């Protein structure tokens, strides 16, 4: 599908709704522009939220000293 948008004052444009929905683009996401031999390529990078960061450490304790002690005694720490 081809979509067109117009540059407005300040060189701003709108990401068409079809593209936003297809690639789950939201406020705060980053658009990366790359030049190619045939024109330009746009990539979307999701904004990292605090919820995403907490999801990394899951249900384990986040006290660094306690985690270090557990690792030193050979306890395996699973991070999902």
ZIQUI-V903992 format. One record per backbone hydrogen bond with DSSP energy under -0.5 kcal/mol. NH is the residue of the N-H (numbers start at 1). CO is the residue of the C=O. E is the energy in kcal/mol with one decimal. If there is no record, write none. Layout:
# ZIQUI-V903992
nh=(NH & NH)
co=(CO & CO)
e=(E & E)
This chain:
# ZIQUI-V903992
nh=(8 & 11 & 12 & 16 & 20 & 21 & 22 & 23 & 24 & 25 & 29 & 30 & 32 & 32 & 33 & 34 & 36 & 39 & 41 & 43 & 45 & 53 & 54 & 55 & 56 & 56 & 57 & 58 & 60 & 64 & 67 & 68 & 69 & 70 & 71 & 72 & 73 & 74 & 75 & 78 & 79 & 80)
co=(12 & 8 & 9 & 14 & 16 & 17 & 18 & 19 & 21 & 20 & 26 & 45 & 30 & 43 & 31 & 41 & 39 & 36 & 34 & 32 & 30 & 49 & 50 & 51 & 52 & 53 & 53 & 54 & 57 & 62 & 63 & 64 & 65 & 66 & 67 & 68 & 69 & 71 & 70 & 76 & 77 & 78)
e=(-3.2 & -1.8 & -0.5 & -0.6 & -2.5 & -2.7 & -2.3 & -2.3 & -0.7 & -2.3 & -2.0 & -2.8 & -0.6 & -3.2 & -0.5 & -2.6 & -2.5 & -0.6 & -2.8 & -2.4 & -2.8 & -1.7 & -2.5 & -1.7 & -0.7 & -1.1 & -0.9 & -0.9 & -1.8 & -0.7 & -2.5 & -2.4 & -2.2 & -2.3 & -2.2 & -2.5 & -1.6 & -1.6 & -2.3 & -0.6 & -0.6 & -0.5)
